[in-house]
Structures are given as structure tokens and as C-alpha cells.
Amino acid sequence: MAIRQIVIVGGGTAGWMAAAALSRLKTNNLVDITLVESEAIGTVGVGEATIPPFVNFNELLEVDESEMLSAVQGSFKLGIQFVNWGEIGDSYIHPFGAYGYTMGGISFQHVWHRQRQHGDKRPLQVFNVETMAAYFGRFSRTQDYTKNFEREDLPPVNYAYHINATAYAAFLRKYAEQRGVVRQEGKIVDVTLDGESGDVTSVQLDSGKEIAGDLFVDCSGFRGLLIEQALQTCYTEWTHWLPCDRAVALPCNRDDGSPPPPFTRATAHSAGWQWQVPLQHRNGNGHVYCSSFMEADEAHDILVNNIAGKPTADPNHLRFVTGHRNKFWNRNVVAVGLAAGFMEPLESTSIHLINTAVDKLISMLSLDGITDAQRDTFNRLTAREYARIRDFLILHYKATERTDSEFWNYCRTMSVPDTLTQKIELFKATGQIFREEDELFTETSWAAVMMGQRIPMIGHNPVADTMDLVKTRKELDEMEQSIRYVVQNMPSHEQFLAQYCPAREAA
Ligand code: FAD
């Protein structure tokens, strides 16, 4: 059946990202797009840390970066600092850019490891511009400093954003409505399925209004109003590998007057971990924990005792089940965002999964109708994407030496997917990391977490041993020097924000 009416159910980050991206189809009035949301139900109200592909999403929409960041009180993010994960007292940064660069056709960690065996004791981190800028609280975009410094040998800076989720949804709403997406306020109370095909034909609102569609994008959050409640797609659960199942969120002021750091912080506690997401005017905070090992009151108290100032809202307690729907695209319903699945926000991957789901939907969409091949391809690619991210998240829990709580004892000793075991064993023996197919996380990401959490790299690629020691040392000196030069000449993150994208209004 031809697609003439697209209905998006839900107006959280997922709904409005889908609406904004799909609104391009409105240019020649190819389709009608309606978004239904209920103010009374509201949104999940969290989800403020992003990763670099999110920058591309906004570029694709052709939104002005500084204008968008001003509107969402946004700040820049160069990576994630992990505190207390390997052992209490440990700290490392998972940066968004690479360590060094490929030399002699092999990855940088091999060259670094070989030089280290020959007395060069510099840590890997000094060869990464994002890590060094994060430590010094500095920020600049590549295009700014290459213009100012007039040098071409300087490393690029990879970054993402911290955003106020509510303000971002409002920003995209304006964008999508200006391009012809129609917003419909109301609570959906019923869903009608076609008697023969089983497709969703319409949704009914509490006002009695009926909204018909040919393709439905279910962005209704954890409840999965269409994909689960109407189509009973069922869920694959991964709680045995990622046991955290609760969170309490509590934004706060930065009463200590500290500037917003250009990174997210993830601090491990006794049965989970705490996020700190610095916006321009406040911090987003939350404690993700495992209800089998910790009560909600204790999780709340730990959070309150570890935030930078006075809370700006009431605590928001959330429950979740880690995993995903057995089909992301079922019949004429495509689930996006929390309706599709959820993995905890340790590496800020949920908004990214919205982004890739919307990208895939648009690239596979045909207005002539929906085929099995489309659905199957979408489902296969998305399931693979989830599994690769899942393994990377599990790594953080598995690679710990902590013995101070039952939770960490469980994580340290749990069995993990074979795909992850192989990755860890390969890295230990040879320092090799292979990025599987088009998986999100790079070699640097895997190396950062494995080394940051004390997985020993015993060997390296033998090609590194063929390199001239003195020449290689000189090359590493130059690399370190150019990173230091860039970082020293960057403005502070706070100064950059004040000049480039000062927050328009605090929410
Ligand atoms: P929601 O925000 O729940 O929106 C659902 C929408 O559906 C709402 O508009 C609601 O009104 C509507 N709706 C539901 N039922 C009906 C109905 N019957 N009738 C009409 N409308 C209805 N992601 C990141 O990338 N980075 C992070 O740092 C991050 N942190 C997170 C921390 C926690 C604790 C959690 C739980 C999630 C986090 N996420 C993070 C995920 C992120 O919050 C979500 O991916 C994002 O907010 C998208 O949510 P959503 O739009 O799918 O759902």
C-alpha cells in the first residue's frame, strides 16, 4: 500500500528527531506527517549526553550549531571520564578521537607499546588531543584553531554535545512544524488494526478523534504503545549481562561556581554508577543502579551526597529493562527510541540509536509501500548494532577488580557473550582490536576502556618491532608537541561557550 500518511506517536527526543528528519519529505508535499503527543503523559525527561554522530544529525538538518546550543543551554563534550571503575580511585577518559595515528599500517597502540618496552614511559593519553583538552578544561573546534594557528599539522578535535533534553525537543518541534509537520495534542486511548493484514490503521485520541496512517513511527517511550501493546512484538532481555535496572535523576545548580567541564563524568558506586552531565547553567545528575543490590532510598541518598549544588527539580525515579524488541520494524510500525529498546546511558548511546534508526528508515523508505525485505534488513542491521553496543557496555562491568560489594563481585565473575570474550583475549595477547562490520565504537574506544580498566596488553603487532626506534621516538615527540600546542592555545571551555553560544534561557 502506498505511503501517503506518516503518523509519529510520541513527542520526546525520539518523536521530534524523527519528525525533524522526516520533514524533508514535506518539501514537495510527498506525504502528510502528523505527530501525536500527550502533555499529560509527558516525556522521560532525561537523556542529555550525546556522542559525535549527533553533530552530523544536526548538520544534516542544517541547523545553526551556535543557535541550537544557545537554545538548549548546551555545552561541548570531548569524551567521558570514568571514575572508580577498575578499582576505587581509578580515573580515565574515553575520548572521542583517536590515540595518535596509524603508523606503518598498524594502529598506534602497538607502536606506543613497543616504544614503552624500550623506555618511553609516556602514557597513551598524551597522544590524544580530546583527553588533554578535557583534563585542562579547554575547548575549540578544529575549524577555529586551524584558522587562528595557521598550521596544518594539528590534530582534529572530535566532539559531541551536552543538551537540555526538553529544550532540544522544543527546538526540533519548532523546526519540524515550520516544515509542515502537524502536531496533534491528545492521549491515544485505542489502536485499530486491519482485520486481514494486522497492520495498524489508526489511533484514537481521548477526544474521540481518529488519526489514520499508512506508516506509524512508534516513539511512545518504554510503553511501546504500538510496537508492544498493539502488536505484541515481545522483548529480548539482557539484564543478566547489564544488571542495572533503575535510575534516579536529579539536576542541580553548580553552587561551587565551577565551570562546566567539557566531558561527561561516570562515577561508579557500590551497585551502579552516577552520571554528571554539565550544561551551561546546571548539571544533569543521575544514579543508575541495580535493584537486586540497592534500594531506591539508598540510591537517592548517594546521589544527593555527590552532586555539586542545590537540586533544581524533584528526583525522577525510573525503571527500565535492558534489551530490545524482537522486531524493531513490525508490520507498518517502526519503533524508535525507548519504544525500540534500551541500554543504560553509560556511553550515551540511546539518542545515537534514535539517530541511526531514523537514518535507516529514511534511506530504506519507499512511498510505494512496505516490503518484507525492507523490514528484515532494518531489523537485522539494528539488532546487530544493539549487540555491538551491548558488548562494549558489558566490558565496563566485567573489566573490574573491585571486590567491595556483592554487585561488583557479580559483575566481575559473570559470564559474558563470546563475542566480548574474544575481543578481550585478542587484545590481551596481541593488542589487536578489530572493529566489527560498521560497529559504532572505534579501536580507540575499546583500547581506552580496556587499558583504563587494567586489562593488560601483553604483546603488540610485530610490525612495530621493525620500526626505527629513534625515528619513531622523534615522531611521537612531534605528535605530543602538536597536541600540547593546540591545547595550550585553546580558550577555556567556559570562554568558548560564552563567546560562541551563550545560553539564551535557563530551563
Ligand atoms: P519519551 O521521552 O518517554 O517520550 C514518549 C512520548 O510518547 C511522550 O511525548 C509521551 O507523551 C508520548 N506518549 C506516550 N504514550 C502516549 C499516549 N497514550 N498518547 C499520546 N502520547 C503518548 N540517552 C542518551 O543518548 N544520553 C543520555 O545521557 C541518556 N541518559 C538516560 C538516562 C536514563 C536514566 C534513561 C532512562 C534514559 C537515558 N537516555 C539517554 C535515553 C533517552 O532519554 C531517550 O533515548 C530519549 O529521551 C528518547 O525518549 P523517547 O522519545 O523514546 O521517549
Residues whose N, C-alpha, C, O or C-beta is under 5 A from the ligand:
A	BS01	FAD	V9 G10 G11 G12 T13 A14 G15 V36 E37 S38 I41 G42 T43 V44 G45 V46 G47 E48 A49 T50 G186 K187 I188 C219 S220 G221 F222 A247 L318 V336 G337 L338 A339 P345 S348 T349 S350 I351 H352
